[in-house]
């Protein structure tokens, strides 16, 4: 059963959405009179904190252009867990009308699975004031959560509000070696994003007619049919997408036929035999 290829980019979308929250944070430098002399956009990158600390310690040339390297913001996934509190009925299907090369069709998939993804966001700076400027532009928005809107499933056209919860904040002043060594003030913020993972999406054609034969007694060896019920949409060319609009009056044409013969309907030939 497991092995059918599908990729809905569920986790990728939440990673991109999380990073987008922090991709436009500004930093201001003031002169001796208190006026803003320079503003800069704080660079944002995905990667582990240890990677940036190693670069600061091992590449002396980074000290020459401090504004390019520090301050900076980085983030990474620190954990992934199932959330039973948001569990949905797994037997229910989500459906959407779609237009394809073969005409109108119905795309469907089972209800998504709730997961929590943990993010670790670190703010690295050379001095305390730069770090505080960045932190103060983030914390007021989380009380303790901030909601973003994501298109969770492009195939099913599902858009959902995803809460991102700020769990805790930690602080460290990474200062090692002699006085010539590079200093790094680091604020670490831990978040949890509550999103959903979607399974495979299937597509099928539109059912235009339904036919049911009713029999008098199924206990006998050769039961005789008694009634045939048929249903077709009204109008006949109605499309699944038309049901989402307020235009027109849609319904069904229902027909009942009664029989006294012993014939049966052959679905292969489409004839009564």
Buried (B, 14 or more C-beta within 10 A) or exposed (E): EEEEEEEBBBBEBBBEBBBEBBEEBEBEEEEEEEEEEEEBEBBBEEEBBEEBBEEBBEEEEBBEEBEEBBBBBBBBBBEEEEBEEBEEEEEEEBEBBBEEEEEBBBBBBBBBBBBBBBBBBBBBBBEEEBBBBBBEBBBEEBEEBBEBEBEBBEBBEBEBEBEBBBEEBEEEEBEEEEEEEBBBBBBBBBBBBBBBBBBEBBEEEEEEEEBEBEBEEEEEEEEBBEEBEBBBBEEEEBEBEBEEEEEEEEEEEEEEEEBEEEEBBEEEEEEEE
